[in-house]
Amino acid sequence: MISIRGKWALVTGASRGIGYLSAIYLAEQGCNIVAHSRKKENCSRLLEELKKRGVEAYAVEAELSDPAQIEKMCSQIDENNTPVSVILNNAGLQIAYRKDYLSTPADDFDISFRVNTTAPMMICYHFLPKMIEQGFGRIVNTTSGIDLEPEQAAYSASKAALSKITRDLGRDLEGGDVVVSLTDPGWCRTDLGGLNAPNDPESALPGVVVGVFVEDGKSGRLFAAQDFCGLSLVQAVEKAEKQKGVY
């Protein structure tokens, strides 16, 4: 299992839910955090918790449906000379549940793909060259297991596209120490998942971040977070590394 002590991680959607919990979990492993939200002030409570854990941390903001704001956020991180070597693309948007799915507006697909597919890949493409140059990096993109539900077609299609791009990207990174993977948190009681979800947000850990700690050089794998529920980080990594790659 690799150590991330002293490294910097960018966590999107960090102000609440699984992003918030993941940022704290990474900080407890000694990782410094760049916390993203739509507005920096949304991360005030998180920053207080991170600094209690003795790591460096600061917040950035961007509306992920706006490519210009994403570019500005990434440039700000560069200007701060922050050597991001870990990325958790946690932020996502589930715009609506359309019971009358044949009337789903085209805008559902437009904004879903901008937030759930384009935004994380813009972030990947920005930081990956530096990771490759430095010889180390971990990127975890958050996907979804939702399937066969036309009521959520825009959301599930945008996540499926993210999965495909991540797996394709992983093929070219296979065997090195820059590793990209996918995580599916499962249906959790968050603002996105709703109150009727069967799983506590805490159950997604350590599974949602296990891809950060693997060191077997395999990219493109999907780690279903609920499969790691109740395991220690060491146990989770051992289980993850037994999971075969996709190539």
MARBA-3410 file (N, C-alpha, C, O; in Angstrom, 1 decimal):
247
0.8,-1.2,0.0,0.0,0.0,0.0,0.9,1.2,0.0,1.8,1.3,0.8 ~ 0.6,2.2,-0.9,1.4,3.4,-1.0,1.1,4.3,0.2,0.0,4.3,0.8 ~ 2.0,5.2,0.5,1.7,6.3,1.4,1.5,7.6,0.6,2.1,7.9,-0.3 ~ 0.5,8.3,1.1,0.2,9.6,0.5,0.5,10.8,1.5,0.1,11.9,1.2 ~ 1.2,10.5,2.5,1.6,11.5,3.5,2.4,12.6,2.8,3.4,12.3,2.2
2.0,13.8,3.0,2.7,15.0,2.4,2.3,15.3,0.9,2.7,16.3,0.4 ~ 1.5,14.4,0.3,1.1,14.7,-1.1,-0.1,15.5,-1.1,-0.7,15.8,0.0 ~ -0.5,16.0,-2.2,-1.7,16.9,-2.4,-2.8,16.2,-3.2,-2.5,15.6,-4.2 ~ -4.0,16.3,-2.7,-5.1,15.7,-3.4,-6.2,16.8,-3.7,-6.4,17.7,-2.8 ~ -6.7,16.7,-4.9,-7.9,17.6,-5.2,-9.1,16.7,-5.1,-9.2,15.7,-5.8
-10.1,17.2,-4.3,-11.3,16.5,-4.1,-12.5,17.4,-4.6,-12.7,18.5,-4.0 ~ -13.2,17.0,-5.6,-14.3,17.8,-6.1,-15.6,17.4,-5.3,-15.8,16.3,-4.9 ~ -16.4,18.4,-5.2,-17.7,18.2,-4.4,-17.4,17.9,-3.0,-18.0,17.0,-2.4 ~ -16.4,18.6,-2.4,-15.9,18.3,-1.1,-16.6,18.9,0.1,-16.3,18.6,1.3 ~ -17.6,19.7,-0.2,-18.2,20.5,0.9,-19.3,19.7,1.7,-19.7,20.1,2.8
-19.7,18.5,1.2,-20.7,17.7,1.9,-20.6,16.3,1.4,-19.9,16.0,0.4 ~ -21.4,15.4,2.0,-21.6,14.1,1.6,-20.3,13.3,1.5,-19.4,13.4,2.3 ~ -20.2,12.4,0.5,-19.1,11.5,0.3,-17.8,12.3,0.0,-16.7,11.8,0.5 ~ -17.9,13.4,-0.7,-16.7,14.2,-0.9,-16.1,14.7,0.4,-14.9,14.7,0.6 ~ -16.9,15.2,1.3,-16.5,15.7,2.6,-15.9,14.6,3.4,-14.8,14.8,3.9
-16.5,13.4,3.5,-16.0,12.3,4.2,-14.7,11.8,3.6,-13.7,11.4,4.4 ~ -14.6,11.8,2.3,-13.4,11.3,1.6,-12.2,12.3,1.9,-11.1,11.8,2.1 ~ -12.5,13.6,1.9,-11.4,14.5,2.1,-10.8,14.3,3.5,-9.6,14.4,3.7 ~ -11.7,14.1,4.5,-11.2,13.9,5.9,-10.4,12.6,5.9,-9.4,12.5,6.6 ~ -10.9,11.6,5.3,-10.3,10.3,5.3,-8.8,10.4,4.7,-7.9,9.8,5.3
-8.7,11.1,3.6,-7.4,11.2,3.0,-6.5,12.1,3.9,-5.3,11.8,4.0 ~ -7.0,13.1,4.5,-6.3,13.9,5.5,-5.8,13.0,6.7,-4.7,13.3,7.2 ~ -6.6,12.1,7.1,-6.2,11.2,8.2,-5.0,10.3,7.8,-4.3,9.7,8.6 ~ -4.8,10.2,6.5,-3.6,9.4,6.0,-2.4,10.4,5.7,-1.4,10.0,5.2 ~ -2.6,11.7,6.1,-1.5,12.6,6.0,-1.5,13.4,4.7,-0.5,14.0,4.4
-2.5,13.3,3.9,-2.6,14.0,2.6,-3.1,15.4,2.8,-4.1,15.6,3.4 ~ -2.5,16.4,2.1,-3.0,17.7,2.0,-4.1,17.8,1.0,-4.1,17.0,0.1 ~ -5.0,18.7,1.2,-6.2,18.7,0.4,-6.5,20.1,-0.2,-6.4,21.1,0.4 ~ -6.8,20.0,-1.5,-7.5,21.1,-2.2,-9.0,20.7,-2.3,-9.3,19.8,-3.0 ~ -9.8,21.5,-1.7,-11.2,21.2,-1.5,-12.0,22.0,-2.5,-12.0,23.3,-2.4
-12.7,21.4,-3.4,-13.5,22.1,-4.4,-15.0,22.1,-4.0,-15.5,21.1,-3.5 ~ -15.7,23.2,-4.3,-17.1,23.4,-4.2,-17.5,24.5,-5.1,-16.7,25.1,-5.8 ~ -18.8,24.7,-5.3,-19.3,25.8,-6.1,-18.8,27.1,-5.6,-18.5,28.0,-6.4 ~ -18.8,27.2,-4.3,-18.4,28.5,-3.6,-17.4,28.1,-2.5,-17.6,27.1,-1.8 ~ -16.3,28.8,-2.4,-15.2,28.4,-1.5,-15.8,28.4,0.0,-15.4,27.6,0.8
-16.7,29.3,0.3,-17.2,29.4,1.7,-17.9,28.1,2.1,-18.1,27.9,3.3 ~ -18.4,27.4,1.1,-19.1,26.1,1.4,-18.2,25.1,2.1,-18.6,24.2,2.7 ~ -16.9,25.3,1.9,-15.9,24.4,2.5,-15.3,24.8,3.8,-14.3,24.2,4.3 ~ -15.8,25.9,4.4,-15.3,26.4,5.6,-15.2,25.4,6.7,-14.2,25.2,7.4 ~ -16.3,24.7,6.9,-16.4,23.6,8.0,-15.4,22.5,7.7,-14.7,22.1,8.6
-15.3,22.1,6.5,-14.3,21.1,6.1,-12.9,21.5,6.4,-12.1,20.8,6.9 ~ -12.5,22.7,6.0,-11.2,23.2,6.2,-10.8,23.2,7.7,-9.6,22.9,8.0 ~ -11.7,23.5,8.5,-11.5,23.5,10.0,-11.1,22.1,10.4,-10.2,21.8,11.2 ~ -11.9,21.1,9.9,-11.7,19.7,10.3,-10.4,19.2,9.7,-9.7,18.4,10.4 ~ -10.0,19.6,8.5,-8.8,19.2,7.9,-7.6,19.7,8.7,-6.6,19.0,8.9
-7.6,20.9,9.1,-6.5,21.5,9.8,-6.3,20.9,11.2,-5.2,20.9,11.7 ~ -7.4,20.5,11.8,-7.3,19.8,13.1,-6.5,18.5,12.9,-5.9,18.0,13.9 ~ -6.4,18.0,11.7,-5.7,16.7,11.4,-4.3,17.0,11.0,-3.6,16.1,10.6 ~ -3.8,18.2,11.1,-2.4,18.6,10.9,-2.0,18.6,9.4,-0.8,18.5,9.2 ~ -2.9,18.8,8.5,-2.5,18.8,7.1,-2.7,20.2,6.6,-3.4,21.0,7.2
-2.1,20.5,5.4,-2.4,21.8,4.7,-3.7,21.6,3.9,-4.0,20.5,3.4 ~ -4.4,22.7,3.8,-5.7,22.6,3.0,-6.1,24.0,2.6,-5.9,25.0,3.3 ~ -6.7,24.1,1.4,-7.4,25.3,1.0,-8.5,25.0,0.0,-8.6,23.9,-0.5 ~ -9.4,25.9,-0.2,-10.6,25.7,-1.0,-10.5,26.4,-2.4,-9.8,27.5,-2.5 ~ -11.1,25.8,-3.4,-11.2,26.5,-4.7,-12.7,26.3,-5.1,-13.4,25.5,-4.5
-13.1,27.2,-6.0,-14.5,27.1,-6.4,-14.6,27.1,-7.9,-13.8,27.6,-8.7 ~ -15.6,26.4,-8.4,-16.0,26.4,-9.8,-17.3,25.7,-10.0,-17.7,24.8,-9.3 ~ -18.1,26.3,-10.9,-19.4,25.7,-11.3,-19.0,24.7,-12.4,-18.5,25.1,-13.5 ~ -19.1,23.4,-12.2,-18.6,22.4,-13.1,-19.3,22.3,-14.4,-18.9,21.6,-15.3 ~ -20.4,23.0,-14.5,-21.1,23.0,-15.8,-20.5,24.0,-16.8,-20.9,24.1,-17.9
-19.6,24.8,-16.3,-19.0,25.9,-17.0,-17.5,25.6,-17.2,-16.7,25.8,-16.3 ~ -17.1,25.2,-18.4,-15.7,24.9,-18.7,-14.7,26.1,-18.4,-13.6,25.8,-17.9 ~ -15.2,27.3,-18.6,-14.3,28.4,-18.3,-13.9,28.5,-16.8,-12.8,28.8,-16.4 ~ -14.9,28.2,-15.9,-14.7,28.1,-14.5,-13.8,27.0,-14.1,-12.9,27.1,-13.2 ~ -13.9,25.9,-14.8,-13.0,24.7,-14.5,-11.6,25.1,-14.8,-10.6,24.8,-14.1
-11.4,25.7,-16.0,-10.0,26.1,-16.4,-9.4,27.1,-15.4,-8.3,27.0,-15.1 ~ -10.3,28.1,-15.0,-9.8,29.0,-14.0,-9.4,28.4,-12.7,-8.4,28.7,-12.1 ~ -10.2,27.4,-12.2,-9.8,26.7,-11.0,-8.5,25.9,-11.1,-7.7,26.0,-10.2 ~ -8.3,25.3,-12.2,-7.1,24.5,-12.4,-5.9,25.5,-12.5,-4.8,25.2,-12.0 ~ -6.1,26.6,-13.2,-5.0,27.6,-13.3,-4.6,28.1,-11.9,-3.5,28.4,-11.6
-5.6,28.3,-11.0,-5.4,28.9,-9.7,-4.6,27.9,-8.9,-3.6,28.3,-8.2 ~ -4.9,26.6,-9.0,-4.1,25.6,-8.3,-2.6,25.6,-8.8,-1.7,25.4,-8.0 ~ -2.5,25.7,-10.1,-1.1,25.9,-10.7,-0.4,27.1,-10.1,0.8,27.0,-9.8 ~ -1.1,28.2,-10.1,-0.5,29.4,-9.6,-0.1,29.3,-8.1,0.8,30.0,-7.7 ~ -0.8,28.5,-7.4,-0.4,28.2,-6.0,0.7,27.3,-5.8,1.1,26.9,-4.7
1.2,26.8,-7.0,2.4,25.8,-7.0,2.0,24.6,-6.2,2.8,24.0,-5.4 ~ 0.8,24.1,-6.3,0.3,22.9,-5.6,0.5,21.7,-6.5,-0.1,21.6,-7.5 ~ 1.4,20.8,-6.1,1.7,19.6,-6.9,0.7,18.5,-6.7,0.9,17.6,-6.0 ~ -0.5,18.7,-7.4,-1.5,17.7,-7.2,-1.1,16.4,-7.8,-0.8,16.2,-9.0 ~ -1.1,15.3,-7.0,-0.8,14.0,-7.4,-1.9,13.0,-7.2,-1.8,11.8,-7.6
-3.0,13.4,-6.5,-4.1,12.6,-6.3,-5.4,13.4,-6.6,-5.5,14.5,-6.2 ~ -6.3,12.8,-7.4,-7.5,13.4,-7.7,-8.7,12.5,-7.4,-8.7,11.3,-7.8 ~ -9.7,13.0,-6.7,-10.9,12.3,-6.5,-12.0,13.1,-7.1,-12.5,14.1,-6.6 ~ -12.4,12.7,-8.3,-13.5,13.4,-9.0,-14.8,12.9,-8.5,-15.4,12.0,-9.1 ~ -15.2,13.4,-7.4,-16.4,13.0,-6.6,-17.7,13.7,-7.1,-18.8,13.2,-7.1
-17.6,15.0,-7.4,-18.7,15.8,-7.7,-19.6,15.2,-8.8,-19.0,14.8,-9.8 ~ -20.9,15.3,-8.7,-21.8,14.8,-9.7,-23.1,15.5,-9.6,-23.5,16.1,-8.6 ~ -23.9,15.4,-10.7,-25.2,16.0,-10.7,-26.2,14.9,-11.2,-26.1,14.4,-12.3 ~ -27.3,14.7,-10.4,-28.4,13.9,-10.9,-29.6,14.9,-11.0,-30.2,15.2,-10.0 ~ -29.9,15.3,-12.2,-30.8,16.4,-12.4,-32.2,16.2,-12.1,-32.9,17.0,-11.5
-32.7,15.0,-12.4,-34.1,14.7,-12.1,-34.4,13.2,-12.3,-33.7,12.5,-13.0 ~ -35.5,12.8,-11.7,-36.1,11.4,-12.0,-37.3,11.6,-12.8,-38.3,12.1,-12.3 ~ -37.3,11.3,-14.1,-38.3,11.6,-15.0,-39.3,10.4,-15.2,-39.0,9.4,-15.9 ~ -40.4,10.4,-14.4,-41.3,9.3,-14.6,-41.9,9.2,-16.0,-42.0,8.1,-16.5 ~ -42.2,10.3,-16.6,-42.6,10.4,-18.0,-41.3,10.6,-18.8,-41.0,11.6,-19.4
-40.5,9.5,-18.9,-39.2,9.6,-19.4,-39.1,9.9,-20.9,-38.1,10.4,-21.5 ~ -40.2,9.6,-21.6,-40.3,10.0,-23.1,-40.4,11.5,-23.3,-40.2,12.0,-24.4 ~ -40.6,12.2,-22.2,-40.7,13.7,-22.3,-39.4,14.3,-21.7,-39.4,15.5,-21.4 ~ -38.4,13.5,-21.5,-37.1,14.0,-20.9,-36.6,15.1,-21.8,-36.4,14.9,-22.9 ~ -36.4,16.3,-21.2,-35.9,17.4,-22.0,-34.4,17.2,-22.4,-33.6,16.6,-21.7
-34.0,17.7,-23.5,-32.7,17.6,-24.0,-31.7,18.2,-23.1,-30.5,17.8,-23.0 ~ -32.1,19.3,-22.4,-31.2,20.0,-21.4,-30.7,19.0,-20.3,-29.6,19.2,-19.8 ~ -31.5,18.0,-20.0,-31.1,17.0,-19.0,-29.8,16.4,-19.4,-28.8,16.2,-18.6 ~ -29.7,16.0,-20.7,-28.5,15.4,-21.2,-27.3,16.4,-21.3,-26.2,16.0,-21.0 ~ -27.6,17.6,-21.7,-26.6,18.6,-21.9,-25.9,18.9,-20.5,-24.6,18.8,-20.5
-26.6,19.2,-19.5,-26.0,19.6,-18.2,-25.4,18.3,-17.5,-24.3,18.4,-16.9 ~ -26.0,17.2,-17.7,-25.5,16.0,-17.1,-24.1,15.6,-17.6,-23.2,15.3,-16.9 ~ -24.0,15.7,-18.9,-22.7,15.4,-19.6,-21.7,16.4,-19.2,-20.5,16.1,-19.1 ~ -22.1,17.7,-19.1,-21.1,18.7,-18.8,-20.5,18.5,-17.4,-19.3,18.6,-17.2 ~ -21.4,18.2,-16.4,-20.9,18.1,-15.1,-20.3,16.7,-14.8,-19.3,16.6,-14.2
-20.9,15.6,-15.3,-20.5,14.3,-14.9,-19.5,13.7,-15.8,-18.8,12.7,-15.4 ~ -19.3,14.2,-17.0,-18.4,13.6,-18.0,-17.3,14.6,-18.3,-16.1,14.4,-18.2 ~ -17.7,15.8,-18.9,-16.7,16.7,-19.4,-15.8,17.3,-18.3,-14.6,17.4,-18.4 ~ -16.5,17.7,-17.2,-15.7,18.4,-16.1,-14.6,17.5,-15.5,-13.5,17.9,-15.4 ~ -15.0,16.2,-15.1,-13.9,15.4,-14.6,-12.8,15.1,-15.6,-11.6,15.0,-15.2
-13.1,15.0,-16.9,-12.1,14.7,-17.8,-11.2,15.9,-18.1,-10.1,15.8,-18.4 ~ -11.8,17.1,-18.1,-11.0,18.3,-18.2,-10.0,18.3,-17.0,-8.8,18.7,-17.3 ~ -10.4,18.0,-15.8,-9.5,18.0,-14.7,-8.4,16.9,-14.9,-7.2,17.2,-14.6 ~ -8.8,15.7,-15.3,-7.8,14.7,-15.6,-6.8,15.2,-16.7,-5.6,15.0,-16.4 ~ -7.3,15.7,-17.8,-6.4,16.1,-18.8,-5.4,17.2,-18.4,-4.3,17.3,-18.9
-5.9,18.1,-17.5,-5.0,19.2,-17.0,-3.9,18.6,-16.1,-2.7,19.1,-16.3 ~ -4.2,17.7,-15.2,-3.2,17.3,-14.2,-2.4,16.1,-14.6,-1.3,15.8,-14.1 ~ -2.9,15.3,-15.6,-2.2,14.0,-15.9,-0.8,14.2,-16.5,0.1,13.5,-16.1 ~ -0.6,15.2,-17.4,0.8,15.4,-17.9,1.8,15.6,-16.8,2.9,15.1,-16.9 ~ 1.5,16.3,-15.8,2.4,16.6,-14.7,2.6,15.3,-13.9,3.7,15.0,-13.4
1.6,14.5,-13.7,1.7,13.2,-13.0,2.6,12.3,-13.7,3.5,11.7,-13.2 ~ 2.4,12.2,-15.0,3.3,11.4,-15.9,4.7,11.8,-15.8,5.6,11.0,-15.7 ~ 4.9,13.1,-15.9,6.3,13.7,-15.8,7.0,13.4,-14.5,8.1,13.0,-14.5 ~ 6.2,13.4,-13.4,6.7,13.2,-12.1,6.8,11.7,-11.8,7.5,11.3,-10.8 ~ 6.1,10.9,-12.6,6.2,9.4,-12.4,5.3,8.9,-11.3,5.4,7.8,-10.9
4.3,9.7,-10.9,3.4,9.2,-9.9,2.1,10.0,-10.0,2.1,11.2,-10.2 ~ 0.9,9.3,-9.8,-0.4,9.9,-9.8,-1.5,8.9,-9.5,-1.3,7.7,-9.9 ~ -2.5,9.3,-8.9,-3.7,8.5,-8.7,-4.9,9.4,-9.0,-5.1,10.4,-8.4 ~ -5.8,8.9,-9.9,-7.0,9.5,-10.2,-8.2,8.5,-10.0,-8.1,7.4,-10.6 ~ -9.2,8.9,-9.3,-10.4,8.1,-9.1,-11.6,8.9,-9.6,-11.9,10.0,-9.0
-12.2,8.4,-10.6,-13.4,9.0,-11.1,-14.7,8.3,-10.6,-14.7,7.0,-10.6 ~ -15.7,9.0,-10.1,-16.9,8.4,-9.5,-17.9,8.2,-10.6,-18.4,9.1,-11.2 ~ -18.3,6.9,-10.7,-19.3,6.5,-11.7,-20.6,6.0,-11.0,-20.7,6.3,-9.8 ~ -21.4,5.4,-11.6,-22.7,4.9,-11.0,-23.1,3.6,-11.6,-22.9,3.3,-12.8 ~ -23.7,2.7,-10.8,-24.2,1.4,-11.2,-25.6,1.5,-11.7,-26.1,0.4,-12.1
-26.2,2.6,-11.8,-27.6,2.7,-12.3,-27.7,2.1,-13.7,-26.9,2.5,-14.5 ~ -28.6,1.3,-13.9,-28.8,0.6,-15.2,-30.2,0.3,-15.4,-31.0,0.0,-14.5 ~ -30.6,0.3,-16.7,-32.0,-0.1,-17.1,-33.0,0.7,-16.4,-34.1,0.2,-16.1 ~ -32.8,2.0,-16.2,-33.7,2.9,-15.7,-33.8,4.1,-16.6,-33.1,5.1,-16.4 ~ -34.7,4.1,-17.6,-34.8,5.2,-18.5,-35.3,6.5,-17.8,-35.1,7.6,-18.4
-35.8,6.4,-16.6,-36.2,7.6,-15.9,-35.0,8.4,-15.5,-35.1,9.6,-15.2 ~ -33.8,7.8,-15.5,-32.5,8.5,-15.1,-31.5,8.4,-16.3,-30.3,8.3,-16.0 ~ -32.0,8.4,-17.5,-31.2,8.2,-18.6,-30.0,9.2,-18.8,-28.9,8.8,-19.1 ~ -30.3,10.4,-18.5,-29.2,11.5,-18.7,-28.1,11.2,-17.7,-26.9,11.3,-18.0 ~ -28.5,11.0,-16.4,-27.5,10.7,-15.4,-26.7,9.5,-15.7,-25.4,9.5,-15.7
-27.4,8.4,-15.9,-26.7,7.1,-16.1,-25.8,7.1,-17.4,-24.7,6.5,-17.4 ~ -26.3,7.8,-18.5,-25.5,7.8,-19.7,-24.3,8.6,-19.5,-23.2,8.3,-20.0 ~ -24.4,9.7,-18.8,-23.2,10.6,-18.5,-22.1,9.8,-17.7,-20.9,10.0,-17.9 ~ -22.6,9.0,-16.7,-21.7,8.2,-15.9,-21.1,7.1,-16.7,-19.9,6.7,-16.6 ~ -21.9,6.5,-17.6,-21.4,5.4,-18.5,-20.3,6.0,-19.4,-19.3,5.3,-19.6
-20.5,7.2,-19.9,-19.5,7.8,-20.7,-18.2,8.0,-20.0,-17.1,7.8,-20.5 ~ -18.3,8.5,-18.7,-17.1,8.7,-17.9,-16.4,7.4,-17.6,-15.2,7.4,-17.7 ~ -17.1,6.3,-17.4,-16.5,5.0,-17.2,-15.7,4.6,-18.5,-14.6,4.1,-18.4 ~ -16.3,4.8,-19.6,-15.7,4.4,-20.9,-14.4,5.2,-21.1,-13.4,4.6,-21.5 ~ -14.5,6.5,-20.9,-13.3,7.3,-21.1,-12.2,6.9,-20.1,-11.0,6.9,-20.5
-12.5,6.7,-18.9,-11.6,6.3,-17.9,-10.9,5.0,-18.2,-9.7,4.8,-18.1 ~ -11.7,4.0,-18.6,-11.1,2.7,-19.0,-10.2,2.8,-20.2,-9.1,2.2,-20.3 ~ -10.6,3.6,-21.2,-9.8,3.8,-22.4,-8.5,4.5,-22.0,-7.4,4.1,-22.5 ~ -8.5,5.5,-21.1,-7.4,6.2,-20.6,-6.5,5.2,-19.9,-5.2,5.3,-20.0 ~ -7.1,4.4,-19.1,-6.3,3.4,-18.3,-5.5,2.5,-19.1,-4.4,2.1,-18.7
-5.9,2.2,-20.3,-5.2,1.3,-21.2,-3.8,1.8,-21.5,-2.8,1.1,-21.5 ~ -3.7,3.1,-21.7,-2.4,3.7,-22.0,-1.5,3.9,-20.8,-0.3,4.2,-20.9 ~ -2.1,3.9,-19.6,-1.3,4.1,-18.4,-1.0,2.8,-17.7,-0.2,2.8,-16.7 ~ -1.4,1.7,-18.3,-1.3,0.4,-17.6,0.2,0.1,-17.4,1.1,0.2,-18.2 ~ 0.5,-0.4,-16.2,1.8,-0.9,-15.8,2.7,0.2,-15.2,3.8,-0.1,-14.7
2.3,1.4,-15.1,3.1,2.5,-14.5,2.6,2.9,-13.2,1.8,2.2,-12.6 ~ 3.2,3.9,-12.6,2.8,4.4,-11.3,1.9,5.6,-11.4,1.7,6.3,-10.4 ~ 1.3,5.8,-12.5,0.1,6.8,-12.6,-1.1,5.9,-12.9,-1.2,5.3,-14.0 ~ -2.0,5.8,-12.0,-3.1,4.9,-12.0,-4.4,5.6,-12.0,-4.7,6.5,-11.2 ~ -5.3,5.3,-13.0,-6.6,5.8,-13.0,-7.6,4.6,-12.7,-7.4,3.5,-13.2
-8.6,4.9,-11.9,-9.6,3.9,-11.7,-11.0,4.6,-11.5,-11.1,5.8,-11.5 ~ -12.0,3.7,-11.3,-13.4,4.2,-11.1,-13.9,3.7,-9.8,-13.4,2.6,-9.3 ~ -14.8,4.4,-9.2,-15.5,4.0,-8.0,-16.9,4.2,-8.1,-17.4,5.2,-8.7 ~ -17.7,3.3,-7.6,-19.2,3.4,-7.5,-19.5,3.4,-6.0,-19.4,2.3,-5.4 ~ -19.9,4.5,-5.4,-20.2,4.5,-4.0,-21.4,3.7,-3.6,-21.5,3.3,-2.4
-22.2,3.3,-4.5,-23.5,2.7,-4.2,-24.5,3.7,-3.8,-24.3,4.9,-3.8 ~ -25.7,3.2,-3.5,-26.8,4.2,-3.3,-26.8,4.6,-1.8,-27.2,3.8,-0.9 ~ -26.3,5.8,-1.6,-26.1,6.3,-0.2,-27.1,7.5,0.1,-27.5,8.2,-0.8 ~ -27.3,7.7,1.3,-28.2,8.8,1.8,-27.5,10.1,1.8,-27.1,10.6,2.9 ~ -27.3,10.7,0.6,-26.7,12.0,0.5,-27.7,12.9,-0.2,-28.9,12.5,-0.4
-27.3,14.1,-0.4,-28.2,15.0,-1.1,-28.6,14.5,-2.5,-29.7,14.7,-3.0 ~ -27.6,13.8,-3.1,-27.9,13.3,-4.4,-28.7,12.0,-4.3,-29.7,11.8,-5.1 ~ -28.4,11.1,-3.4,-29.0,9.8,-3.3,-30.4,9.8,-2.6,-31.2,9.0,-2.9 ~ -30.6,10.9,-1.8,-31.9,11.0,-1.2,-32.1,10.2,0.1,-31.2,9.4,0.5 ~ -33.1,10.4,0.9,-33.3,9.9,2.2,-33.7,8.4,2.2,-33.6,7.7,3.2
-34.2,7.9,1.0,-34.6,6.5,0.9,-33.5,5.5,0.6,-33.7,4.3,0.5 ~ -32.3,6.0,0.4,-31.2,5.2,0.0,-30.9,4.2,1.1,-31.0,4.6,2.3 ~ -30.4,3.0,0.8,-30.2,2.0,1.9,-28.9,2.1,2.7,-28.8,1.6,3.7 ~ -27.9,2.9,2.1,-26.6,2.9,2.7,-26.3,4.3,3.3,-26.6,5.3,2.8 ~ -25.6,4.3,4.5,-25.1,5.5,5.1,-23.9,5.9,4.2,-23.2,5.1,3.6
-23.7,7.2,4.1,-22.5,7.7,3.4,-21.2,7.1,3.9,-20.3,6.9,3.1 ~ -21.1,6.9,5.2,-19.8,6.4,5.8,-19.5,5.0,5.2,-18.4,4.6,5.2 ~ -20.5,4.3,4.7,-20.3,2.9,4.2,-19.5,2.9,2.9,-19.0,1.9,2.5 ~ -19.4,4.1,2.3,-18.7,4.2,1.0,-17.2,4.2,1.2,-16.4,4.0,0.3 ~ -16.7,4.4,2.5,-15.3,4.4,2.8,-14.9,3.1,3.5,-15.7,2.5,4.3
-13.7,2.5,3.2,-12.7,3.1,2.3,-12.8,2.9,0.8,-11.9,3.3,0.1 ~ -13.9,2.3,0.4,-14.0,1.8,-1.0,-13.9,2.9,-2.0,-13.3,2.7,-3.1 ~ -14.4,4.1,-1.7,-14.3,5.2,-2.7,-12.9,5.7,-3.0,-12.6,6.4,-4.0 ~ -12.0,5.5,-2.0,-10.7,6.0,-2.1,-9.6,4.9,-2.3,-8.4,5.2,-2.3 ~ -10.1,3.6,-2.3,-9.1,2.5,-2.3,-8.2,2.6,-3.6,-7.0,2.2,-3.5
-8.7,3.2,-4.7,-7.9,3.3,-5.9,-6.7,4.2,-5.7,-5.8,4.2,-6.5 ~ -6.8,5.1,-4.7,-5.6,6.0,-4.4,-4.4,5.2,-3.9,-3.3,5.6,-4.1 ~ -4.7,4.1,-3.2,-3.7,3.4,-2.4,-3.1,2.1,-3.1,-2.1,1.6,-2.6 ~ -3.7,1.7,-4.2,-3.2,0.5,-4.8,-1.8,0.8,-5.4,-1.5,1.9,-5.8 ~ -1.0,-0.2,-5.5,0.4,0.0,-6.1,0.8,-1.1,-7.0,2.0,-1.4,-7.1
-0.2,-1.7,-7.7,0.1,-2.8,-8.6,0.2,-2.4,-10.1,0.3,-3.3,-11.0 ~ 0.0,-1.1,-10.3,0.2,-0.6,-11.7,-1.0,-0.9,-12.6,-0.9,-0.7,-13.8 ~ -2.1,-1.4,-12.1,-3.3,-1.7,-12.9,-4.2,-0.5,-13.0,-4.6,0.0,-11.9 ~ -4.6,-0.1,-14.2,-5.5,1.0,-14.4,-6.8,0.6,-15.0,-6.9,-0.5,-15.5 ~ -7.8,1.4,-14.9,-9.1,1.2,-15.5,-10.1,0.3,-14.8,-11.1,0.0,-15.3
-9.7,-0.1,-13.5,-10.6,-1.0,-12.8,-11.7,-0.2,-12.1,-11.6,1.0,-11.8 ~ -12.9,-0.8,-11.9,-14.0,-0.3,-11.1,-14.0,-0.9,-9.8,-14.1,-2.2,-9.6 ~ -13.9,-0.1,-8.7,-14.0,-0.6,-7.4,-15.4,-0.2,-6.8,-15.7,1.0,-6.5 ~ -16.2,-1.2,-6.6,-17.6,-0.9,-6.0,-17.4,-0.7,-4.5,-17.0,-1.6,-3.8 ~ -17.7,0.5,-4.0,-17.3,0.9,-2.7,-17.9,0.0,-1.6,-17.3,-0.3,-0.6
-19.2,-0.5,-1.9,-19.9,-1.3,-0.9,-19.2,-2.6,-0.7,-19.4,-3.3,0.4 ~ -18.4,-3.1,-1.6,-17.7,-4.3,-1.5,-16.6,-4.2,-0.4,-16.1,-5.3,0.0 ~ -16.2,-3.0,0.0,-15.1,-2.8,0.9,-15.6,-2.3,2.3,-14.8,-2.0,3.1 ~ -16.9,-2.2,2.4,-17.5,-1.7,3.6,-17.1,-2.5,4.8,-17.2,-3.7,4.8 ~ -16.6,-1.9,5.9,-16.2,-2.5,7.1,-14.8,-3.0,7.1,-14.3,-3.5,8.2
-14.1,-2.8,6.0,-12.7,-3.3,6.0,-11.8,-2.1,6.4,-12.1,-0.9,6.3 ~ -10.6,-2.5,7.0,-9.6,-1.5,7.2,-9.0,-1.1,5.9,-9.2,-1.7,4.9 ~ -8.2,0.0,5.9,-7.6,0.4,4.6,-6.7,-0.6,4.1,-6.7,-0.9,2.9 ~ -5.9,-1.2,5.0,-5.0,-2.3,4.5,-5.7,-3.5,3.9,-5.3,-4.0,2.9 ~ -6.8,-3.9,4.6,-7.6,-5.0,4.0,-8.2,-4.6,2.7,-8.3,-5.4,1.8
-8.7,-3.4,2.6,-9.3,-2.9,1.4,-8.3,-2.9,0.2,-8.7,-3.4,-0.9 ~ -7.1,-2.5,0.4,-6.1,-2.4,-0.6,-5.8,-3.9,-1.0,-5.6,-4.1,-2.2 ~ -5.6,-4.7,-0.1,-5.3,-6.1,-0.4,-6.4,-6.7,-1.3,-6.1,-7.4,-2.3 ~ -7.6,-6.5,-1.0,-8.7,-7.0,-1.7,-8.8,-6.3,-3.1,-9.0,-7.0,-4.1 ~ -8.5,-5.0,-3.2,-8.6,-4.3,-4.5,-7.5,-4.8,-5.4,-7.7,-5.0,-6.6
-6.3,-5.1,-4.9,-5.2,-5.6,-5.7,-5.4,-7.0,-6.2,-4.7,-7.4,-7.2 ~ -6.3,-7.7,-5.6,-6.6,-9.1,-6.1,-7.6,-9.0,-7.3,-7.8,-10.0,-8.0 ~ -8.2,-7.8,-7.4,-9.2,-7.6,-8.5,-8.5,-7.5,-9.8,-7.6,-6.7,-9.9 ~ -8.8,-8.3,-10.8,-8.1,-8.3,-12.0,-8.3,-7.0,-12.8,-9.4,-6.4,-12.7 ~ -7.3,-6.6,-13.6,-7.5,-5.5,-14.4,-8.4,-5.8,-15.6,-8.9,-7.0,-15.7
-8.7,-4.9,-16.4,-9.6,-5.0,-17.5,-8.9,-5.2,-18.9,-9.6,-5.3,-19.9 ~ -7.6,-5.3,-18.9,-6.9,-5.4,-20.2,-6.1,-6.7,-20.2,-5.4,-7.0,-21.2
END
